[in-house]
Amino acid sequence: MSRFRRYGARALPSTASLLLLAACASAPPELPPSPDFDAAAAVAGIRAAGTASGGELDVQPLRDPQVSDLSEEATRLEAGRLYQAAAERLDQALEISPQDPNLLQQRAEIALLLGEPDQAERLALRARAAGTEVGPLCRRNWETVVRAREGGSRPPDDATALPRVSVEEAARRRDACTVAPPPRY
């Protein structure tokens, strides 16, 4: 009697299993995951985009002193990497002045640092809608939209959300924010 006849039915499943395992072992290794989004670098890029040059129009509204104090405290907390506490101070300031474009932008940047790119994009678009269409703040608003998309921002689920623009359109609008001031005589 041959060996196959003696062990035939029992040997086939285990042989197939061994072949399957051998095939899995020879598969190429998976590529390492891409590096994570660097929120601190993104915020630094946003702020660099919003650096005012001497040769452009820069509109600065007056601020409530209490709002200024909360904003300055949030800046100190951010420097200490206490992002949640900074967000809370900015939320308090936004209760006082809910349409302040500078506060909305500052809160958008903190949202990025907290790993909330969707919230950052919404806040930046609100800041853009409440603010001016020119100058450093305008550039920061649109740069935040671009960076939030890099961080994984998704289209809003609700119908009342602000309109979505492509990354390319946001970059174009950011670049269009630089406007020369009117001539002085």
C-alpha atoms as a printed R data frame, in Angstrom:
    type eleno elety resid chain resno       x       y      z
1   ATOM     1    CA   MET     A     1   0.000   0.000  0.000
2   ATOM     2    CA   SER     A     2   1.382   3.341 -0.961
3   ATOM     3    CA   ARG     A     3   1.982   6.093  1.507
4   ATOM     4    CA   PHE     A     4  -0.459   8.382 -0.294
5   ATOM     5    CA   ARG     A     5  -3.245   5.888  0.053
6   ATOM     6    CA   ARG     A     6  -2.468   5.396  3.685
7   ATOM     7    CA   TYR     A     7  -2.303   9.144  4.578
8   ATOM     8    CA   GLY     A     8  -3.909  10.682  1.449
9   ATOM     9    CA   ALA     A     9  -6.998  12.429  2.766
10  ATOM    10    CA   ARG     A    10  -5.333  13.612  5.952
11  ATOM    11    CA   ALA     A    11  -2.138  14.877  4.296
12  ATOM    12    CA   LEU     A    12  -3.712  17.169  1.663
13  ATOM    13    CA   PRO     A    13  -5.199  19.802  4.008
14  ATOM    14    CA   SER     A    14  -1.985  20.177  5.984
15  ATOM    15    CA   THR     A    15   0.096  20.378  2.780
16  ATOM    16    CA   ALA     A    16  -2.199  23.101  1.439
17  ATOM    17    CA   SER     A    17  -1.891  25.009  4.713
18  ATOM    18    CA   LEU     A    18   1.893  24.838  4.533
19  ATOM    19    CA   LEU     A    19   1.889  26.131  0.960
20  ATOM    20    CA   LEU     A    20  -0.419  28.988  1.927
21  ATOM    21    CA   LEU     A    21   1.791  29.959  4.869
22  ATOM    22    CA   ALA     A    22   4.876  29.834  2.668
23  ATOM    23    CA   ALA     A    23   3.215  32.183  0.187
24  ATOM    24    CA   CYS     A    24   2.379  34.648  2.975
25  ATOM    25    CA   ALA     A    25   5.917  34.549  4.326
26  ATOM    26    CA   SER     A    26   7.376  35.477  0.959
27  ATOM    27    CA   ALA     A    27   5.085  38.502  0.419
28  ATOM    28    CA   PRO     A    28   6.947  41.834  0.351
29  ATOM    29    CA   PRO     A    29   6.842  43.788  3.606
30  ATOM    30    CA   GLU     A    30   4.381  46.650  3.890
31  ATOM    31    CA   LEU     A    31   5.712  50.157  3.401
32  ATOM    32    CA   PRO     A    32   6.094  52.170  6.592
33  ATOM    33    CA   PRO     A    33   3.231  54.579  7.271
34  ATOM    34    CA   SER     A    34   3.693  58.118  6.034
35  ATOM    35    CA   PRO     A    35   4.819  60.607  8.672
36  ATOM    36    CA   ASP     A    36   2.064  62.118 10.770
37  ATOM    37    CA   PHE     A    37   0.827  65.638 10.220
38  ATOM    38    CA   ASP     A    38   3.030  68.114 12.114
39  ATOM    39    CA   ALA     A    39   0.544  70.585 13.551
40  ATOM    40    CA   ALA     A    40   3.202  72.818 15.132
41  ATOM    41    CA   ALA     A    41   4.963  73.187 11.770
42  ATOM    42    CA   ALA     A    42   1.618  73.871 10.081
43  ATOM    43    CA   VAL     A    43   0.798  76.646 12.566
44  ATOM    44    CA   ALA     A    44   4.275  78.126 12.114
45  ATOM    45    CA   GLY     A    45   3.651  78.125  8.344
46  ATOM    46    CA   ILE     A    46   0.279  79.790  8.817
47  ATOM    47    CA   ARG     A    47   1.789  82.530 10.930
48  ATOM    48    CA   ALA     A    48   4.651  83.004  8.485
49  ATOM    49    CA   ALA     A    49   2.106  83.446  5.681
50  ATOM    50    CA   GLY     A    50   0.462  86.140  7.793
51  ATOM    51    CA   THR     A    51   3.606  88.168  8.367
52  ATOM    52    CA   ALA     A    52   2.899  91.715  7.279
53  ATOM    53    CA   SER     A    53   5.269  93.478  4.971
54  ATOM    54    CA   GLY     A    54   5.654  97.240  5.044
55  ATOM    55    CA   GLY     A    55   4.247  97.595  1.552
56  ATOM    56    CA   GLU     A    56   0.752  96.211  1.951
57  ATOM    57    CA   LEU     A    57  -2.625  97.130  3.347
58  ATOM    58    CA   ASP     A    58  -3.160  95.786  6.888
59  ATOM    59    CA   VAL     A    59  -6.474  96.516  8.611
60  ATOM    60    CA   GLN     A    60  -6.500  96.188 12.420
61  ATOM    61    CA   PRO     A    61  -9.839  96.630 14.224
62  ATOM    62    CA   LEU     A    62 -10.134  97.969 17.755
63  ATOM    63    CA   ARG     A    63 -10.507  95.336 20.483
64  ATOM    64    CA   ASP     A    64 -12.237  95.067 23.821
65  ATOM    65    CA   PRO     A    65  -9.556  95.123 26.583
66  ATOM    66    CA   GLN     A    66 -11.007  91.991 28.221
67  ATOM    67    CA   VAL     A    67 -10.831  90.149 24.883
68  ATOM    68    CA   SER     A    68  -7.225  91.304 24.442
69  ATOM    69    CA   ASP     A    69  -6.323  89.998 27.903
70  ATOM    70    CA   LEU     A    70  -7.870  86.579 27.185
71  ATOM    71    CA   SER     A    71  -6.110  86.419 23.827
72  ATOM    72    CA   GLU     A    72  -2.742  87.276 25.402
73  ATOM    73    CA   GLU     A    73  -3.301  84.651 28.101
74  ATOM    74    CA   ALA     A    74  -4.105  82.086 25.406
75  ATOM    75    CA   THR     A    75  -0.843  83.001 23.664
76  ATOM    76    CA   ARG     A    76   1.101  82.389 26.898
77  ATOM    77    CA   LEU     A    77  -0.672  79.069 27.447
78  ATOM    78    CA   GLU     A    78   0.063  78.020 23.875
79  ATOM    79    CA   ALA     A    79   3.750  78.822 24.395
80  ATOM    80    CA   GLY     A    80   3.651  76.412 27.359
81  ATOM    81    CA   ARG     A    81   1.965  73.796 25.116
82  ATOM    82    CA   LEU     A    82  -1.211  73.968 27.183
83  ATOM    83    CA   TYR     A    83  -3.378  73.934 24.078
84  ATOM    84    CA   GLN     A    84  -6.653  72.905 25.725
85  ATOM    85    CA   ALA     A    85  -6.384  75.722 28.291
86  ATOM    86    CA   ALA     A    86  -5.549  78.169 25.477
87  ATOM    87    CA   ALA     A    87  -8.626  76.997 23.568
88  ATOM    88    CA   GLU     A    88 -10.776  77.572 26.667
89  ATOM    89    CA   ARG     A    89  -9.523  81.171 27.029
90  ATOM    90    CA   LEU     A    90 -10.208  81.852 23.371
91  ATOM    91    CA   ASP     A    91 -13.682  80.338 23.687
92  ATOM    92    CA   GLN     A    92 -14.315  82.732 26.600
93  ATOM    93    CA   ALA     A    93 -13.146  85.644 24.461
94  ATOM    94    CA   LEU     A    94 -15.380  84.488 21.598
95  ATOM    95    CA   GLU     A    95 -18.370  84.550 23.963
96  ATOM    96    CA   ILE     A    96 -17.660  88.267 24.428
97  ATOM    97    CA   SER     A    97 -16.826  89.002 20.791
98  ATOM    98    CA   PRO     A    98 -18.114  86.136 18.600
99  ATOM    99    CA   GLN     A    99 -17.338  87.791 15.250
100 ATOM   100    CA   ASP     A   100 -13.787  88.935 15.999
101 ATOM   101    CA   PRO     A   101 -11.799  87.638 13.003
102 ATOM   102    CA   ASN     A   102  -8.474  87.705 14.880
103 ATOM   103    CA   LEU     A   103  -9.907  85.602 17.707
104 ATOM   104    CA   LEU     A   104 -11.506  83.165 15.279
105 ATOM   105    CA   GLN     A   105  -8.191  82.781 13.471
106 ATOM   106    CA   GLN     A   106  -6.249  82.317 16.690
107 ATOM   107    CA   ARG     A   107  -8.767  79.684 17.790
108 ATOM   108    CA   ALA     A   108  -8.457  77.953 14.391
109 ATOM   109    CA   GLU     A   109  -4.709  77.648 14.887
110 ATOM   110    CA   ILE     A   110  -5.209  76.169 18.361
111 ATOM   111    CA   ALA     A   111  -7.700  73.712 16.857
112 ATOM   112    CA   LEU     A   112  -4.946  72.487 14.537
113 ATOM   113    CA   LEU     A   113  -2.619  72.062 17.506
114 ATOM   114    CA   LEU     A   114  -5.343  70.036 19.242
115 ATOM   115    CA   GLY     A   115  -5.613  67.734 16.225
116 ATOM   116    CA   GLU     A   116  -8.967  69.123 15.049
117 ATOM   117    CA   PRO     A   117  -8.421  70.024 11.379
118 ATOM   118    CA   ASP     A   118 -12.157  70.104 10.571
119 ATOM   119    CA   GLN     A   119 -12.771  72.617 13.356
120 ATOM   120    CA   ALA     A   120  -9.711  74.624 12.274
121 ATOM   121    CA   GLU     A   121 -11.035  74.917  8.738
122 ATOM   122    CA   ARG     A   122 -14.513  75.970  9.893
123 ATOM   123    CA   LEU     A   123 -13.090  78.619 12.225
124 ATOM   124    CA   ALA     A   124 -10.720  79.964  9.561
125 ATOM   125    CA   LEU     A   125 -13.581  80.286  7.090
126 ATOM   126    CA   ARG     A   126 -15.687  82.061  9.728
127 ATOM   127    CA   ALA     A   127 -12.765  84.396 10.416
128 ATOM   128    CA   ARG     A   128 -12.448  85.057  6.693
129 ATOM   129    CA   ALA     A   129 -16.169  85.823  6.421
130 ATOM   130    CA   ALA     A   130 -16.026  88.203  9.414
131 ATOM   131    CA   GLY     A   131 -12.757  89.855  8.437
132 ATOM   132    CA   THR     A   132 -11.238  91.642  5.528
133 ATOM   133    CA   GLU     A   133 -10.435  90.236  2.101
134 ATOM   134    CA   VAL     A   134  -6.904  91.639  2.099
135 ATOM   135    CA   GLY     A   135  -3.790  91.620  4.218
136 ATOM   136    CA   PRO     A   136  -1.989  89.274  6.581
137 ATOM   137    CA   LEU     A   137  -5.088  87.979  8.385
138 ATOM   138    CA   CYS     A   138  -6.683  87.061  5.059
139 ATOM   139    CA   ARG     A   139  -3.551  85.076  4.124
140 ATOM   140    CA   ARG     A   140  -3.580  83.305  7.506
141 ATOM   141    CA   ASN     A   141  -7.243  82.365  7.006
142 ATOM   142    CA   TRP     A   142  -6.641  80.745  3.628
143 ATOM   143    CA   GLU     A   143  -3.342  79.167  4.663
144 ATOM   144    CA   THR     A   144  -5.201  77.568  7.572
145 ATOM   145    CA   VAL     A   145  -7.668  76.028  5.121
146 ATOM   146    CA   VAL     A   146  -4.762  74.623  3.093
147 ATOM   147    CA   ARG     A   147  -2.984  73.252  6.192
148 ATOM   148    CA   ALA     A   148  -6.179  71.834  7.688
149 ATOM   149    CA   ARG     A   149  -6.683  69.818  4.512
150 ATOM   150    CA   GLU     A   150  -3.150  68.470  4.898
151 ATOM   151    CA   GLY     A   151  -4.124  67.472  8.440
152 ATOM   152    CA   GLY     A   152  -7.116  65.465  7.284
153 ATOM   153    CA   SER     A   153  -9.968  67.947  7.167
154 ATOM   154    CA   ARG     A   154 -13.093  66.389  5.631
155 ATOM   155    CA   PRO     A   155 -16.130  68.020  4.066
156 ATOM   156    CA   PRO     A   156 -18.657  69.045  6.735
157 ATOM   157    CA   ASP     A   157 -21.615  66.704  7.175
158 ATOM   158    CA   ASP     A   158 -24.288  69.332  7.749
159 ATOM   159    CA   ALA     A   159 -25.986  71.449  5.099
160 ATOM   160    CA   THR     A   160 -25.454  74.670  7.092
161 ATOM   161    CA   ALA     A   161 -21.676  74.394  6.837
162 ATOM   162    CA   LEU     A   162 -19.598  77.004  5.104
163 ATOM   163    CA   PRO     A   163 -18.861  76.284  1.444
164 ATOM   164    CA   ARG     A   164 -15.951  73.988  0.635
165 ATOM   165    CA   VAL     A   165 -13.210  75.192 -1.651
166 ATOM   166    CA   SER     A   166 -10.435  73.134 -3.153
167 ATOM   167    CA   VAL     A   167  -6.895  73.349 -1.824
168 ATOM   168    CA   GLU     A   168  -5.853  74.972 -5.086
169 ATOM   169    CA   GLU     A   169  -8.614  77.593 -4.798
170 ATOM   170    CA   ALA     A   170  -7.684  78.289 -1.155
171 ATOM   171    CA   ALA     A   171  -4.038  78.781 -2.175
172 ATOM   172    CA   ARG     A   172  -5.095  81.116 -5.009
173 ATOM   173    CA   ARG     A   173  -7.256  83.158 -2.626
174 ATOM   174    CA   ARG     A   174  -4.400  83.270 -0.090
175 ATOM   175    CA   ASP     A   175  -2.095  84.722 -2.719
176 ATOM   176    CA   ALA     A   176  -4.736  87.283 -3.751
177 ATOM   177    CA   CYS     A   177  -4.823  88.702 -0.181
178 ATOM   178    CA   THR     A   178  -1.681  90.763 -0.698
179 ATOM   179    CA   VAL     A   179  -2.759  94.233 -1.791
180 ATOM   180    CA   ALA     A   180  -0.656  97.395 -1.862
181 ATOM   181    CA   PRO     A   181  -1.889 100.240  0.334
182 ATOM   182    CA   PRO     A   182  -3.323 103.337 -1.282
183 ATOM   183    CA   PRO     A   183  -0.718 105.938 -2.204
184 ATOM   184    CA   ARG     A   184  -0.007 108.642  0.360
185 ATOM   185    CA   TYR     A   185   0.727 112.172 -0.737
